Amino acid sequence: MINAFTLEDARLVRIDEDENTQLNNAIWLDLLEPTSEEREILQDSLGQSLATFLELEDIEASARFFEDQDGLHLHSFFYCEDEEDYADLASVAFTVRDGRLFTLRDRELPAFRLYRMRSRNQRLIECNAYEVLLDLFETKIEQLADVIETVYSD
């Protein structure tokens, strides 16, 4: 699934799924378990290739942060819970290229859901892909702090 967001009045606004022609206007493309067809759409319309999920699992430092012709790449773990409510981690790939942030993940994550919800009412200051990236990491840190607080209060 491709969740694409553009800027309107310094706020993130979701682009309708049926409007693939609008992807050129997107500042953030959030890919949740993308199909091969969705990967092709990004490659054809924006020239962006995505990491494979196998590449996301590489834990070496050199694979977690690098820059190449496809952009600036970061791979980071995000906290989540599995089906039995046990703590788990999910790897997320971030790529910044040509003023756009691409996020690739294999499951819905609380930090992303919270950020999307907040972004409806929150204005961006710099209005660029790096600000969205930093906001997502800020939400991640806030979520981790809440988890730690809950663990210690039980």
C-alpha positions, 0 to 999 in steps of 0.5 A, a space after each residue: 500500500 502506498 500512502 502518499 502525502 503532500 503539503 497544503 497550508 504547511 500541513 501533510 495531506 493524504 493523496 487519494 489512492 487512485 491519484 497515482 498521477 499526483 505522486 510527483 507532488 508528494 513530500 512523503 511516500 509511506 509504503 506498507 508492504 508494497 506489492 511488486 506493482 506498487 514498487 514498479 509505479 514508484 520506479 516508473 513515475 519517480 525513478 525510485 528503487 526501494 530496498 528489499 525486506 531482506 536488505 532491511 534485516 542487515 544489522 551492520 552499521 554500514 547498511 544502516 546509514 549510507 548515501 548513493 545515487 538513490 538518495 540518503 538511506 537510513 534503516 531503523 528499528 521501531 518498537 511494536 507488539 506482536 500478535 500476543 502483545 509481546 515486545 517486538 521490533 520492526 525495521 523501517 527503511 527511510 530514503 530521502 531523495 529529490 525533496 521526498 521522504 520514502 518510508 518502507 515497512 512491513 507492518 503498521 506501527 504505532 509511531 507512524 499511526 500517531 504521527 499521521 494522526 498528529 500531522 492533521 492538525 500540526 503545521 510543518 515549520 520547514 516544510 521539507 522531507 527532512 522535517 518529516 523524517 525528524 518528526 517521525 524519529 521524535 514520535 518514535 522516541 516519545 513512544 519509547 519513553 512511554 513504553 519505558 514509563 509503563 514498564 517501570 510503573 507496573 
